[in-house]
Amino acid sequence: MAIPIKHEDAETVAEFPRLIERCHFCQARTRWWHENTNNPVCPGCSKLHKVAELPDWGKAIRAYKRKQRTTSPA
């Protein structure tokens, strides 16, 4: 199954116009990301690879967000 990817938001692009990451697989410059693992993946490689092939850099980010949701006052 293809890797679902998301384009960087306009705010990030405006703030860092020259910062473009390299695709995890082919090293092409891209502004597309797999959000859950926090990895840059170009549209071409997203069709050829699976999520299981990506390192999960987003694990710590998800844990931090969960902690903030449970500790924030209601």
TIMI-2910 file (N, C-alpha, C, CB; in pm, 1 decimal, decimal comma, always signed):
<rs>
+----------+----------+----------+----------+----------+----------+----------+----------+----------+----------+----------+----------+------+
!      n_x !      n_y !      n_z !     ca_x !     ca_y !     ca_z !      c_x !      c_y !      c_z !     cb_x !     cb_y !     cb_z ! resn !
+----------+----------+----------+----------+----------+----------+----------+----------+----------+----------+----------+----------+------+
!    +84,2 !   -118,8 !     +0,0 !     +0,0 !     +0,0 !     +0,0 !    +88,5 !   +124,8 !     +0,0 !    -95,7 !     +0,0 !   +122,5 !  Met !
!    +47,6 !   +226,0 !    -68,7 !   +123,9 !   +350,7 !    -80,7 !   +132,4 !   +423,2 !    +53,7 !    +60,0 !   +442,6 !   -186,2 !  Ala !
!   +233,0 !   +505,4 !    +67,2 !   +252,4 !   +585,1 !   +188,9 !   +168,3 !   +711,8 !   +176,1 !   +404,8 !   +620,0 !   +211,4 !  Ile !
!    +78,0 !   +738,1 !   +272,5 !     +1,1 !   +863,0 !   +266,7 !    +92,7 !   +980,1 !   +301,6 !   -121,3 !   +858,2 !   +363,6 !  Pro !
!    +92,8 !  +1082,1 !   +218,7 !   +179,3 !  +1197,9 !   +243,0 !    +97,7 !  +1326,1 !   +246,9 !   +288,0 !  +1207,9 !   +134,9 !  Ile !
!   +156,3 !  +1426,4 !   +309,3 !    +90,5 !  +1555,5 !   +326,9 !   +191,3 !  +1664,5 !   +291,3 !    +36,6 !  +1573,2 !   +473,8 !  Lys !
!   +147,2 !  +1765,7 !   +217,7 !   +234,8 !  +1877,1 !   +180,6 !   +254,0 !  +1968,1 !   +301,4 !   +176,2 !  +1957,1 !    +60,1 !  His !
!   +374,5 !  +2024,0 !   +314,4 !   +398,8 !  +2119,7 !   +422,9 !   +301,0 !  +2235,4 !   +410,6 !   +545,6 !  +2171,6 !   +420,3 !  Glu !
!   +257,4 !  +2286,4 !   +524,2 !   +161,1 !  +2396,5 !   +521,6 !   +227,2 !  +2526,3 !   +474,5 !    +98,8 !  +2416,4 !   +660,8 !  Asp !
!   +143,9 !  +2618,4 !   +429,7 !   +192,4 !  +2744,9 !   +373,5 !   +273,1 !  +2825,7 !   +475,6 !    +74,5 !  +2828,4 !   +323,1 !  Ala !
!   +235,3 !  +2817,6 !   +602,0 !   +305,4 !  +2891,5 !   +706,6 !   +450,8 !  +2843,9 !   +719,8 !   +231,9 !  +2876,0 !   +841,1 !  Glu !
!   +471,1 !  +2714,2 !   +716,8 !   +606,8 !  +2658,9 !   +726,4 !   +689,3 !  +2696,5 !   +603,8 !   +601,9 !  +2505,7 !   +741,8 !  Thr !
!   +628,7 !  +2687,5 !   +486,6 !   +698,1 !  +2722,6 !   +362,6 !   +736,8 !  +2870,9 !   +364,7 !   +608,9 !  +2691,2 !   +239,1 !  Val !
!   +647,8 !  +2957,0 !   +414,2 !   +676,8 !  +3100,0 !   +420,6 !   +787,5 !  +3129,0 !   +521,7 !   +550,3 !  +3178,5 !   +456,9 !  Ala !
!   +785,8 !  +3057,3 !   +633,7 !   +885,0 !  +3080,2 !   +738,8 !  +1023,6 !  +3028,5 !   +699,6 !   +840,0 !  +3013,6 !   +868,0 !  Glu !
!  +1027,0 !  +2916,4 !   +628,1 !  +1153,9 !  +2854,1 !   +587,0 !  +1153,6 !  +2829,1 !   +436,0 !  +1177,3 !  +2720,6 !   +663,8 !  Phe !
!  +1156,0 !  +2935,1 !   +354,4 !  +1141,0 !  +2916,6 !   +209,7 !  +1253,7 !  +2837,5 !   +143,2 !  +1131,0 !  +3049,6 !   +144,3 !  Pro !
!  +1372,1 !  +2839,8 !   +200,1 !  +1484,5 !  +2768,5 !   +137,7 !  +1510,5 !  +2631,5 !   +198,2 !  +1609,5 !  +2851,3 !   +148,5 !  Arg !
!  +1444,2 !  +2601,1 !   +309,0 !  +1465,0 !  +2472,4 !   +375,0 !  +1374,5 !  +2366,9 !   +311,8 !  +1437,7 !  +2483,6 !   +527,4 !  Leu !
!  +1434,7 !  +2279,4 !   +234,7 !  +1361,2 !  +2170,3 !   +170,8 !  +1433,4 !  +2040,9 !   +205,9 !  +1350,8 !  +2190,3 !    +14,2 !  Ile !
!  +1361,1 !  +1949,1 !   +269,0 !  +1420,7 !  +1822,0 !   +310,4 !  +1438,9 !  +1729,6 !   +190,6 !  +1333,7 !  +1753,8 !   +417,4 !  Glu !
!  +1514,5 !  +1624,1 !   +211,9 !  +1537,3 !  +1523,8 !   +108,1 !  +1455,0 !  +1399,2 !   +138,1 !  +1687,7 !  +1488,4 !    +97,7 !  Arg !
!  +1398,3 !  +1341,8 !    +33,7 !  +1317,1 !  +1220,7 !    +45,6 !  +1398,0 !  +1110,9 !   +115,0 !  +1268,7 !  +1172,8 !    -94,3 !  Cys !
!  +1333,1 !  +1041,1 !   +205,5 !  +1399,6 !   +933,4 !   +280,1 !  +1453,7 !   +824,6 !   +186,6 !  +1302,1 !   +871,3 !   +381,4 !  His !
!  +1386,7 !   +800,7 !    +74,5 !  +1423,4 !   +691,4 !    -14,5 !  +1517,8 !   +732,3 !   -127,9 !  +1299,8 !   +631,8 !    -72,6 !  Phe !
!  +1484,1 !   +837,1 !   -201,6 !  +1561,9 !   +871,0 !   -322,2 !  +1647,4 !   +996,9 !   -307,8 !  +1468,5 !   +888,8 !   -438,6 !  Cys !
!  +1633,9 !  +1065,9 !   -196,6 !  +1709,8 !  +1188,0 !   -167,9 !  +1670,2 !  +1308,1 !   -254,6 !  +1856,1 !  +1160,7 !   -186,0 !  Gln !
!  +1560,3 !  +1298,8 !   -327,2 !  +1511,1 !  +1414,0 !   -403,3 !  +1458,8 !  +1519,7 !   -305,8 !  +1399,0 !  +1371,1 !   -504,0 !  Ala !
!  +1472,3 !  +1644,9 !   -342,0 !  +1420,7 !  +1752,5 !   -256,8 !  +1268,5 !  +1750,3 !   -261,4 !  +1475,5 !  +1891,7 !   -302,1 !  Arg !
!  +1204,3 !  +1759,2 !   -142,4 !  +1058,6 !  +1749,8 !   -137,3 !  +1002,1 !  +1827,1 !    -19,3 !  +1015,2 !  +1604,2 !   -129,4 !  Thr !
!   +881,2 !  +1872,1 !    -33,4 !   +806,8 !  +1936,0 !    +76,3 !   +689,1 !  +1847,3 !   +118,0 !   +755,9 !  +2077,4 !    +33,8 !  Arg !
!   +693,2 !  +1721,3 !    +82,5 !   +589,8 !  +1624,4 !   +119,2 !   +639,5 !  +1537,8 !   +233,3 !   +550,0 !  +1536,8 !     -2,0 !  Trp !
!   +548,5 !  +1502,4 !   +325,6 !   +584,0 !  +1429,2 !   +447,5 !   +485,0 !  +1318,9 !   +477,7 !   +592,3 !  +1524,0 !   +565,5 !  Trp !
!   +535,7 !  +1213,1 !   +540,4 !   +446,7 !  +1116,9 !   +605,5 !   +435,8 !  +1167,8 !   +748,4 !   +501,5 !   +964,8 !   +597,8 !  His !
!   +318,0 !  +1211,4 !   +785,6 !   +299,5 !  +1284,4 !   +910,8 !   +326,3 !  +1199,3 !  +1035,4 !   +159,4 !  +1338,7 !   +916,8 !  Glu !
!   +277,1 !  +1077,0 !  +1041,0 !   +291,0 !   +997,6 !  +1163,6 !   +434,3 !   +962,5 !  +1197,8 !   +212,1 !   +871,8 !  +1151,3 !  Asn !
!   +518,6 !   +938,5 !  +1098,3 !   +658,2 !   +904,2 !  +1127,2 !   +751,4 !  +1023,9 !  +1112,5 !   +704,3 !   +792,4 !  +1035,6 !  Thr !
!   +696,8 !  +1136,5 !  +1066,7 !   +773,5 !  +1259,9 !  +1051,2 !   +892,3 !  +1241,3 !   +956,3 !   +822,7 !  +1308,4 !  +1187,5 !  Asn !
!   +865,9 !  +1180,6 !   +840,8 !   +969,8 !  +1156,3 !   +739,9 !   +933,2 !  +1224,4 !   +609,2 !   +990,1 !  +1005,1 !   +717,2 !  Asn !
!  +1029,6 !  +1291,0 !   +543,8 !  +1003,5 !  +1345,3 !   +411,0 !   +999,2 !  +1231,6 !   +309,3 !  +1111,2 !  +1449,7 !   +371,9 !  Pro !
!   +894,3 !  +1231,2 !   +227,6 !   +878,2 !  +1128,8 !   +123,5 !   +822,0 !  +1197,8 !     +0,3 !   +784,1 !  +1010,7 !   +170,9 !  Val !
!   +891,1 !  +1184,6 !   -113,3 !   +843,0 !  +1248,2 !   -236,1 !   +720,8 !  +1171,3 !   -289,8 !   +956,7 !  +1253,5 !   -343,6 !  Cys !
!   +638,5 !  +1236,4 !   -372,0 !   +520,3 !  +1169,3 !   -425,6 !   +553,3 !  +1042,0 !   -504,6 !   +444,3 !  +1264,8 !   -513,9 !  Pro !
!   +663,0 !  +1040,8 !   -577,2 !   +700,0 !   +921,5 !   -654,1 !   +730,2 !   +803,0 !   -564,8 !   +820,0 !   +950,5 !   -741,6 !  Gly !
!   +810,1 !   +824,8 !   -461,9 !   +845,8 !   +716,0 !   -370,5 !   +727,9 !   +673,7 !   -284,1 !   +962,1 !   +757,9 !   -281,8 !  Cys !
!   +634,6 !   +765,1 !   -257,1 !   +519,1 !   +728,5 !   -174,3 !   +435,9 !   +619,7 !   -241,8 !   +431,6 !   +852,1 !   -146,3 !  Ser !
!   +440,3 !   +614,2 !   -374,9 !   +364,8 !   +512,7 !   -449,9 !   +437,4 !   +378,7 !   -455,1 !   +338,1 !   +561,7 !   -591,7 !  Lys !
!   +568,1 !   +380,7 !   -433,0 !   +649,8 !   +260,1 !   -447,7 !   +684,7 !   +190,4 !   -316,3 !   +775,6 !   +294,7 !   -518,4 !  Leu !
!   +666,4 !   +258,9 !   -204,7 !   +710,9 !   +204,5 !    -76,0 !   +595,4 !   +192,7 !    +22,2 !   +820,9 !   +292,0 !    -16,3 !  His !
!   +623,3 !   +126,8 !   +135,4 !   +525,3 !   +107,2 !   +241,6 !   +568,5 !   +183,9 !   +366,2 !   +507,9 !    -43,3 !   +273,4 !  Lys !
!   +470,3 !   +218,3 !   +450,3 !   +497,6 !   +290,1 !   +574,3 !   +595,4 !   +211,8 !   +661,1 !   +367,3 !   +316,4 !   +651,3 !  Val !
!   +586,1 !    +80,5 !   +661,0 !   +674,1 !     -3,3 !   +744,3 !   +821,8 !    +15,0 !   +710,3 !   +636,5 !   -149,9 !   +728,3 !  Ala !
!   +853,1 !    +68,7 !   +593,4 !   +991,8 !    +90,5 !   +552,6 !  +1050,9 !   +219,0 !   +611,0 !  +1000,6 !    +94,6 !   +401,7 !  Glu !
!   +968,2 !   +301,5 !   +672,8 !  +1014,3 !   +429,0 !   +727,8 !  +1051,6 !   +416,2 !   +874,5 !   +907,3 !   +535,7 !   +710,8 !  Leu !
!  +1157,9 !   +485,6 !   +919,1 !  +1185,4 !   +490,8 !  +1063,2 !  +1077,8 !   +577,1 !  +1129,1 !  +1329,5 !   +548,0 !  +1092,3 !  Pro !
!  +1040,4 !   +545,6 !  +1249,8 !   +931,1 !   +617,3 !  +1316,9 !   +984,2 !   +730,5 !  +1403,4 !   +848,4 !   +520,9 !  +1402,6 !  Asp !
!  +1024,9 !   +840,4 !  +1340,1 !  +1074,1 !   +957,6 !  +1413,3 !   +959,9 !  +1028,6 !  +1484,7 !  +1145,3 !  +1055,1 !  +1317,7 !  Trp !
!   +839,0 !  +1006,0 !  +1441,5 !   +724,1 !  +1074,9 !  +1501,1 !   +677,8 !  +1015,5 !  +1632,6 !   +610,3 !  +1074,2 !  +1405,5 !  Gly !
!   +733,7 !   +903,4 !  +1673,3 !   +690,1 !   +836,5 !  +1796,4 !   +701,7 !   +930,0 !  +1917,4 !   +773,3 !   +708,8 !  +1820,2 !  Lys !
!   +813,7 !   +997,1 !  +1931,5 !   +833,8 !  +1088,5 !  +2044,2 !   +738,7 !  +1208,1 !  +2035,3 !   +979,9 !  +1137,2 !  +2048,3 !  Ala !
!   +712,7 !  +1255,2 !  +1915,0 !   +622,3 !  +1368,8 !  +1895,5 !   +480,6 !  +1330,9 !  +1937,0 !   +624,4 !  +1415,8 !  +1748,3 !  Ile !
!   +434,6 !  +1212,7 !  +1895,7 !   +300,0 !  +1167,6 !  +1933,3 !   +287,8 !  +1150,8 !  +2084,1 !   +266,1 !  +1035,4 !  +1863,1 !  Arg !
!   +391,6 !  +1097,5 !  +2149,6 !   +390,0 !  +1081,3 !  +2295,1 !   +381,0 !  +1217,3 !  +2363,7 !   +515,8 !  +1005,5 !  +2342,7 !  Ala !
!   +453,8 !  +1315,7 !  +2313,3 !   +450,8 !  +1450,5 !  +2370,0 !   +311,0 !  +1511,8 !  +2355,5 !   +556,3 !  +1540,3 !  +2301,1 !  Tyr !
!   +249,7 !  +1496,2 !  +2238,0 !   +115,3 !  +1550,9 !  +2215,3 !    +13,0 !  +1483,1 !  +2306,4 !    +74,2 !  +1533,6 !  +2067,4 !  Lys !
!    +25,4 !  +1350,7 !  +2324,5 !    -66,2 !  +1279,8 !  +2415,0 !    -51,4 !  +1332,6 !  +2557,4 !    -39,5 !  +1127,3 !  +2411,4 !  Arg !
!    +73,1 !  +1353,9 !  +2600,2 !    +98,3 !  +1403,2 !  +2734,5 !    +37,4 !  +1541,2 !  +2752,8 !   +248,3 !  +1406,9 !  +2763,1 !  Lys !
!    +50,2 !  +1627,1 !  +2652,4 !     -6,8 !  +1761,8 !  +2661,9 !   -159,4 !  +1757,8 !  +2670,3 !    +36,5 !  +1846,1 !  +2541,5 !  Gln !
!   -221,4 !  +1667,8 !  +2594,2 !   -367,6 !  +1656,0 !  +2596,8 !   -416,5 !  +1609,9 !  +2733,7 !   -415,6 !  +1558,3 !  +2488,2 !  Arg !
!   -343,9 !  +1521,0 !  +2798,0 !   -388,9 !  +1467,4 !  +2927,6 !   -356,6 !  +1558,5 !  +3043,9 !   -326,8 !  +1332,8 !  +2952,1 !  Thr !
!   -257,2 !  +1647,2 !  +3028,2 !   -219,1 !  +1735,5 !  +3139,3 !   -273,7 !  +1876,5 !  +3125,1 !    -69,4 !  +1741,7 !  +3150,7 !  Thr !
!   -331,3 !  +1911,8 !  +3009,8 !   -383,0 !  +2048,0 !  +2991,8 !   -514,9 !  +2062,1 !  +3068,8 !   -403,8 !  +2080,7 !  +2839,4 !  Ser !
!   -535,3 !  +2179,9 !  +3133,1 !   -658,6 !  +2202,1 !  +3209,7 !   -779,6 !  +2210,5 !  +3117,9 !   -647,5 !  +2330,0 !  +3293,2 !  Pro !
!   -890,0 !  +2159,0 !  +3163,0 !  -1013,2 !  +2157,7 !  +3082,5 !  -1093,4 !  +2282,6 !  +3101,1 !  -1098,3 !  +2038,5 !  +3117,0 !  Ala !
+----------+----------+----------+----------+----------+----------+----------+----------+----------+----------+----------+----------+------+
</rs>
